[in-house]
Amino acid sequence: MKPRGEKPGVELCNILIRIGALKFGLFTLTSGKLSPYYIDLRIVPSFPDVFKRIIGFYEEVARKAIGLKSFTRVSGIPTAGIPFASVLAFNLGKPFLYARKEAKTHGREKRVEGLLHPGDKVLIVDDLITTGKSTIQAIEAVRAEGGVVKDALVLIDRQELGEQNLKKVGVKLHSYMKISKVAKILMDIGTIDENQYREILKQVA
């Protein structure tokens, strides 16, 4: 439960620090870019109470900002997005899919696992987004099998052109929080110093 009086977003920031999900150093991201910070959301499912709360954040955006009538299926992005997408789909009573990075070389050689019919409206879900490269690959895979994709949902937008790149392919990005807001809250509550705050903002495009 959210502590009484806690401002929106502060709860998520406190969670990131409590479970050690925010790290500083030099990291190579999935996009290939170098970053002075890293948010490891893969560890979230190892904390059941945290996992449940974060799924609640996804559900809040799905219901209020996107609307449950806007999609009929939920597709996760391997591997980090799958736990969030699958539980979100379960909670919303929506069928779950996931898009492979590459087509299987055996069986039906599909890039999308799960039942997908032409015209199905699919919500793409991942943990976070940087440039949007892996998200766009998933969008293309779903569209190649007849799915309709107009929305994508992540917990955190790293603000490194992901939103703009998705817009170019006709998809609107929805995030629970942008990294600039996460960084501002963390500095305001004294969890990171000004230098770390600046390091995060340097990455924002």
C-alpha positions as a printed NumPy array, in Angstrom:
array([[  0.   ,   0.   ,   0.   ],
       [  1.109,   3.57 ,  -0.635],
       [  2.125,   5.342,   2.58 ],
       [ -0.376,   8.034,   3.566],
       [  0.503,  11.427,   2.126],
       [  3.102,  10.101,  -0.288],
       [  3.187,  12.027,  -3.56 ],
       [  2.62 ,  10.222,  -6.872],
       [  5.853,   8.76 ,  -8.146],
       [  7.651,   8.859,  -4.792],
       [  6.507,   5.328,  -4.033],
       [  8.092,   3.954,  -7.204],
       [ 11.324,   5.862,  -6.562],
       [ 11.531,   4.504,  -3.032],
       [ 10.946,   0.999,  -4.386],
       [ 13.794,   1.331,  -6.9  ],
       [ 16.197,   2.302,  -4.144],
       [ 14.918,  -0.252,  -1.617],
       [ 15.457,  -3.224,  -3.926],
       [ 18.713,  -1.899,  -5.399],
       [ 17.337,  -1.496,  -8.924],
       [ 19.105,   1.819,  -9.627],
       [ 22.852,   1.573, -10.156],
       [ 25.535,   4.048, -11.222],
       [ 28.65 ,   3.165, -13.237],
       [ 29.206,   2.564, -16.942],
       [ 26.707,   0.254, -18.603],
       [ 26.019,  -0.923, -22.151],
       [ 22.286,  -0.946, -22.777],
       [ 20.292,  -3.288, -25.011],
       [ 20.243,  -0.501, -27.58 ],
       [ 24.049,  -0.548, -27.639],
       [ 24.297,   2.892, -26.026],
       [ 26.556,   3.56 , -23.053],
       [ 24.899,   4.897, -19.921],
       [ 26.192,   6.2  , -16.557],
       [ 23.206,   4.625, -14.812],
       [ 21.168,   1.446, -15.075],
       [ 17.697,   0.511, -13.877],
       [ 17.43 ,  -3.241, -13.362],
       [ 13.724,  -4.095, -13.352],
       [ 14.471,  -7.775, -13.983],
       [ 14.875,  -8.231, -10.234],
       [ 11.368,  -6.928,  -9.453],
       [  9.628, -10.367,  -9.633],
       [ 12.046, -11.571,  -6.924],
       [ 10.171,  -9.273,  -4.507],
       [  6.514, -10.413,  -4.521],
       [  5.174,  -7.371,  -2.652],
       [  7.038,  -4.989,  -4.951],
       [  6.05 ,  -6.961,  -8.054],
       [  2.382,  -6.741,  -7.095],
       [  2.61 ,  -2.993,  -6.527],
       [  4.42 ,  -2.33 ,  -9.799],
       [  1.859,  -4.349, -11.739],
       [ -0.627,  -1.977, -10.125],
       [  1.216,   0.955, -11.706],
       [  0.976,  -0.692, -15.134],
       [ -2.699,  -1.416, -14.579],
       [ -3.373,   2.199, -13.603],
       [ -1.947,   3.468, -16.91 ],
       [ -3.655,   0.727, -18.933],
       [ -7.045,   1.563, -17.471],
       [ -6.86 ,   5.372, -17.239],
       [ -4.537,   6.536, -20.029],
       [ -5.007,   3.825, -22.648],
       [ -8.439,   2.375, -21.91 ],
       [ -9.275,  -1.318, -21.819],
       [-11.375,  -1.059, -24.981],
       [ -8.312,   0.098, -26.933],
       [ -6.731,  -3.362, -26.975],
       [ -7.845,  -6.975, -26.911],
       [ -4.482,  -8.679, -26.256],
       [ -1.261,  -7.937, -24.394],
       [  2.156,  -8.767, -25.841],
       [  5.368,  -8.814, -23.831],
       [  8.903,  -8.219, -25.092],
       [ 11.507, -10.87 , -24.163],
       [ 12.838, -11.182, -21.725],
       [ 12.411,  -8.38 , -19.197],
       [  8.931,  -7.4  , -20.351],
       [  7.378, -10.858, -20.191],
       [  6.736, -11.091, -16.41 ],
       [  5.068,  -7.662, -16.344],
       [  3.038,  -8.251, -19.508],
       [  1.846, -11.715, -18.496],
       [  0.631, -10.707, -15.029],
       [ -0.913,  -7.505, -16.372],
       [ -2.784,  -9.516, -19.011],
       [ -3.993, -11.939, -16.332],
       [ -5.207,  -9.116, -14.083],
       [ -7.036,  -7.425, -16.954],
       [ -8.528, -10.661, -18.285],
       [ -6.778, -10.225, -21.634],
       [ -5.041, -12.953, -23.693],
       [ -1.231, -12.882, -23.443],
       [  1.298, -13.105, -26.287],
       [  4.971, -12.495, -26.659],
       [  7.028, -11.502, -29.655],
       [ 10.3  , -13.317, -30.25 ],
       [ 13.372, -11.344, -31.288],
       [ 13.839, -13.814, -34.136],
       [ 11.541, -16.346, -35.755],
       [ 11.917, -19.963, -34.678],
       [ 13.873, -22.11 , -37.118],
       [ 11.639, -25.119, -36.413],
       [  7.946, -25.91 , -36.063],
       [  5.72 , -23.124, -37.401],
       [  8.645, -20.653, -37.47 ],
       [  6.54 , -17.991, -35.766],
       [  7.783, -14.723, -34.291],
       [  4.722, -14.338, -32.093],
       [  3.871, -16.971, -29.488],
       [  0.21 , -17.251, -28.509],
       [ -3.055, -16.897, -30.376],
       [ -3.207, -13.841, -32.6  ],
       [ -5.908, -13.254, -35.194],
       [ -5.8  , -10.667, -37.993],
       [ -7.286,  -7.408, -36.73 ],
       [ -6.615,  -8.097, -33.038],
       [ -5.651,  -4.902, -31.216],
       [ -2.457,  -5.559, -29.263],
       [ -0.886,  -3.566, -26.427],
       [  2.918,  -3.933, -26.4  ],
       [  4.39 ,  -4.046, -22.866],
       [  8.   ,  -3.798, -21.683],
       [  9.826,  -2.854, -18.494],
       [ 11.374,   0.365, -19.812],
       [ 12.299,   2.036, -23.085],
       [ 15.476,   3.721, -24.296],
       [ 15.621,   4.242, -28.065],
       [ 12.678,   1.957, -28.76 ],
       [ 14.618,  -0.471, -30.958],
       [ 13.4  ,  -3.679, -29.292],
       [  9.883,  -2.26 , -28.954],
       [  9.709,  -1.518, -32.672],
       [ 10.961,  -5.039, -33.465],
       [  8.08 ,  -6.424, -31.385],
       [  5.599,  -4.094, -33.085],
       [  6.789,  -5.237, -36.505],
       [  6.518,  -8.903, -35.487],
       [  2.93 ,  -8.489, -34.266],
       [  1.92 ,  -6.467, -37.303],
       [  3.497,  -9.048, -39.638],
       [  1.03 , -11.617, -38.264],
       [ -1.983,  -9.347, -38.673],
       [ -2.092,  -7.663, -35.284],
       [ -2.953,  -3.984, -34.924],
       [ -0.618,  -2.018, -32.658],
       [ -1.336,   1.573, -31.666],
       [ -0.115,   1.693, -28.057],
       [  2.924,   0.594, -26.045],
       [  3.273,   0.646, -22.265],
       [  6.402,   0.751, -20.086],
       [  7.052,   1.476, -16.441],
       [  9.861,   3.971, -17.097],
       [ 10.745,   6.029, -20.166],
       [ 14.491,   6.781, -20.225],
       [ 13.706,   9.672, -22.612],
       [ 16.323,   8.738, -25.211],
       [ 14.091,   9.168, -28.284],
       [ 11.999,   6.054, -27.653],
       [  8.741,   7.986, -27.637],
       [  9.65 ,   9.845, -30.84 ],
       [ 10.786,   6.684, -32.629],
       [  7.566,   4.861, -31.761],
       [  5.554,   7.811, -33.021],
       [  7.265,   7.41 , -36.402],
       [  5.769,   3.92 , -36.724],
       [  2.32 ,   5.046, -35.599],
       [  2.49 ,   3.913, -31.97 ],
       [  1.84 ,   6.048, -28.89 ],
       [  4.098,   5.437, -25.9  ],
       [  2.596,   5.395, -22.417],
       [  4.836,   5.304, -19.341],
       [  4.156,   5.375, -15.634],
       [  7.097,   7.743, -15.125],
       [  9.763,   9.508, -17.141],
       [ 13.356,   9.238, -15.951],
       [ 13.683,  13.019, -15.532],
       [ 10.901,  12.928, -12.944],
       [ 12.409,   9.878, -11.236],
       [ 15.765,  11.668, -10.976],
       [ 14.18 ,  14.882,  -9.631],
       [ 12.278,  13.015,  -6.929],
       [ 15.347,  11.   ,  -5.915],
       [ 17.401,  14.192,  -5.562],
       [ 14.622,  15.974,  -3.664],
       [ 14.368,  13.171,  -1.103],
       [ 18.155,  13.001,  -0.77 ],
       [ 18.671,   9.544,  -2.241],
       [ 21.009,  10.737,  -5.004],
       [ 23.255,  13.79 ,  -5.071],
       [ 23.34 ,  16.585,  -7.631],
       [ 26.177,  14.98 ,  -9.611],
       [ 24.203,  11.742,  -9.983],
       [ 21.137,  13.779, -10.943],
       [ 23.116,  15.525, -13.672],
       [ 24.521,  12.201, -14.902],
       [ 21.002,  10.9  , -15.435],
       [ 19.839,  14.061, -17.195],
       [ 22.847,  13.953, -19.546],
       [ 21.284,  10.883, -21.141],
       [ 17.945,  12.552, -21.822],
       [ 17.612,  13.38 , -25.514]])
